[in-house]
């Protein structure tokens, strides 16, 4: 067994060296990538990229190589884009060429190989599939276009960006306020208070109903989503994305995310089965039902994208993204407000003036509350929940800034470098709500505000997320004052982990009724 393992390692090493040689040949013959640090065979640019601070390493390389450069993530060349101009030129001005989804190896293995499915009798089976399915978020080509178009249509039909989804958020905010009042001002760790309420909004769309806050299965799901986001951001995940060819065969923490996502897929599959048992195509209740209708309509089309596997994976994409990013932003936002109590005081003043103490906040209030709106934008900008963005890929040979990116080249548009571009934000590393206010105190837009990315791959749930952030912040601050357990000056806002995501530090807060 040991000899076999050593042989496998040696073979993988040889193949990796061969791949980097092929990549070099491809560049010399078929493309001209931007300059960057010289890679070492197999290791790539590991010496220049800290796996515990990947984004920061890229920003340091930018100082030497400029806003567009190439790094080798192991044997794989990746073009890195920094700053608003470079990212906009790629994702907006050249949107079609850069519309592919790049490699994210740490979670891609959940979407290939064997995808768990259900028979008509409800028995488990394994179906081999070597093609990456990935649902809407990681799909490419025509599959991505079809699934994205369908998902947007259904989300809008169920009220995203409309008053119906606003009412769902307001209802959930009411349930949250009830739970927060029960704390009676005692020190409270807010993570799962916030993730429960946010997750119930997307749950009402994809599953047709909300969960009770004490539902043990729901709490387990939220724990797994939170852990998955953390695991995606660890140095282990960064190493896996560099050397997946070897690390997929090795034991270690890098495998934990795979098992977490598999459990989440199992849950989604079980919900699909429940929907199938009570399915009425004339009365769709949720996203799953709408997808099942398309599956029935296309049942005789062997090439349809509306199949059980894409249903499970697309639903998982929506459920995961609709839970973690907004709740993390809220969690980070309250920490920033405790560190800057003068900002919280101004929000209280604006809430009292525009909404008052009793009326439920509505989205219509936002245009009358420029300071609160500016603070929420600044929280999103500074916390920068997904600093490296999700990888892109050029779908054809692409000329870009004097270089030739061969078809299939992965591209990292660093959203964090846009959100902290000093050309567009006066104090890029400081909490400064005036970035979004003009000299008269009116809200002003900033084209470098791209927390939801931009171009063809812009976040599906942007409208709903913006609505949630405003309604949750105003509802909570209408009813409570935030009190930290330490002096504001001692509050550390450094991310607990910084990788794929910036994970907020763990803290406690006292919520004092106003």
Rosetta blueprint (number, residue, H / E / L):
1 X L
2 X H
3 X H
4 X H
5 X H
6 X H
7 X H
8 X H
9 X H
10 X H
11 X H
12 X H
13 X H
14 X H
15 X H
16 X H
17 X H
18 X H
19 X H
20 X H
21 X H
22 X H
23 X H
24 X H
25 X H
26 X H
27 X H
28 X H
29 X H
30 X H
31 X L
32 X E
33 X L
34 X L
35 X L
36 X L
37 X L
38 X L
39 X L
40 X E
41 X L
42 X L
43 X L
44 X E
45 X L
46 X L
47 X L
48 X L
49 X L
50 X L
51 X L
52 X L
53 X L
54 X H
55 X H
56 X H
57 X H
58 X H
59 X H
60 X H
61 X H
62 X H
63 X H
64 X H
65 X H
66 X L
67 X L
68 X E
69 X E
70 X E
71 X E
72 X E
73 X E
74 X L
75 X L
76 X E
77 X E
78 X E
79 X E
80 X E
81 X E
82 X L
83 X H
84 X H
85 X H
86 X H
87 X H
88 X H
89 X H
90 X H
91 X H
92 X H
93 X H
94 X L
95 X L
96 X L
97 X L
98 X L
99 X L
100 X E
101 X E
102 X L
103 X L
104 X L
105 X H
106 X H
107 X H
108 X H
109 X H
110 X H
111 X H
112 X L
113 X E
114 X E
115 X E
116 X E
117 X E
118 X E
119 X L
120 X L
121 X L
122 X L
123 X L
124 X E
125 X E
126 X E
127 X E
128 X E
129 X E
130 X L
131 X L
132 X L
133 X L
134 X L
135 X H
136 X H
137 X H
138 X H
139 X L
140 X L
141 X H
142 X H
143 X H
144 X H
145 X H
146 X H
147 X H
148 X H
149 X H
150 X H
151 X H
152 X H
153 X H
154 X H
155 X H
156 X H
157 X H
158 X L
159 X L
160 X L
161 X L
162 X L
163 X H
164 X H
165 X H
166 X H
167 X H
168 X H
169 X H
170 X H
171 X H
172 X H
173 X H
174 X H
175 X H
176 X H
177 X H
178 X H
179 X H
180 X H
181 X H
182 X L
183 X L
184 X L
185 X L
186 X L
187 X L
188 X E
189 X L
190 X L
191 X H
192 X H
193 X H
194 X H
195 X H
196 X H
197 X H
198 X H
199 X H
200 X H
201 X H
202 X H
203 X H
204 X H
205 X H
206 X H
207 X L
208 X L
209 X L
210 X L
211 X L
212 X L
213 X L
214 X L
215 X L
216 X H
217 X H
218 X H
219 X H
220 X H
221 X H
222 X H
223 X H
224 X H
225 X H
226 X H
227 X H
228 X H
229 X H
230 X H
231 X H
232 X L
233 X L
234 X L
235 X H
236 X H
237 X H
238 X H
239 X H
240 X H
241 X H
242 X H
243 X L
244 X H
245 X H
246 X H
247 X H
248 X L
249 X L
250 X L
251 X L
252 X L
253 X H
254 X H
255 X H
256 X H
257 X H
258 X H
259 X H
260 X H
261 X H
262 X H
263 X H
264 X H
265 X H
266 X H
267 X H
268 X H
269 X H
270 X H
271 X H
272 X H
273 X H
274 X H
275 X H
276 X H
277 X H
278 X L
279 X L
280 X L
281 X L
282 X L
283 X L
284 X L
285 X L
286 X L
287 X H
288 X H
289 X H
290 X H
291 X H
292 X H
293 X H
294 X H
295 X H
296 X H
297 X H
298 X L
299 X L
300 X L
301 X L
302 X L
303 X L
304 X L
305 X L
306 X L
307 X L
308 X H
309 X H
310 X H
311 X H
312 X H
313 X H
314 X H
315 X H
316 X H
317 X H
318 X H
319 X H
320 X H
321 X H
322 X H
323 X H
324 X H
325 X H
326 X H
327 X H
328 X H
329 X H
330 X H
331 X H
332 X H
333 X H
334 X H
335 X H
336 X H
337 X H
338 X H
339 X H
340 X L
341 X H
342 X H
343 X H
344 X H
345 X H
346 X H
347 X H
348 X H
349 X H
350 X H
351 X H
352 X H
353 X H
354 X H
355 X L
356 X L
357 X L
358 X L
359 X L
360 X L
361 X L
362 X L
363 X H
364 X H
365 X H
366 X H
367 X H
368 X H
369 X L
370 X H
371 X H
372 X H
373 X H
374 X H
375 X H
376 X H
377 X H
378 X H
379 X H
380 X H
381 X H
382 X H
383 X H
384 X L
385 X L
386 X L
387 X L
388 X L
389 X L
390 X L
391 X L
392 X E
393 X E
394 X L
395 X L
396 X L
397 X L
398 X E
399 X E
400 X E
401 X L
402 X L
403 X E
404 X E
405 X E
406 X L
407 X L
408 X L
409 X L
410 X E
411 X E
412 X E
413 X E
414 X L
415 X H
416 X H
417 X H
418 X H
419 X H
420 X L
421 X L
422 X L
423 X L
424 X L
425 X L
426 X L
427 X L
428 X L
429 X L
430 X L
431 X L
432 X L
433 X H
434 X H
435 X H
436 X H
437 X E
438 X L
439 X L
440 X L
441 X L
442 X L
443 X E
444 X L
445 X L
446 X L
447 X L
448 X L
449 X L
450 X L
451 X L
452 X L
453 X L
454 X L
455 X H
456 X H
457 X H
458 X L
459 X L
460 X L
461 X L
462 X H
463 X H
464 X H
465 X H
466 X H
467 X H
468 X H
469 X H
470 X H
471 X H
472 X H
473 X H
474 X H
475 X H
476 X H
477 X H
478 X H
479 X H
480 X E
481 X E
482 X E
483 X E
484 X E
485 X L
486 X L
487 X L
488 X H
489 X H
490 X H
491 X L
492 X L
493 X L
494 X L
495 X L
496 X L
497 X E
498 X E
499 X L
500 X L
501 X L
502 X E
503 X E
504 X L
505 X L
506 X L
507 X L
508 X L
509 X E
510 X E
511 X E
512 X E
513 X E
514 X L
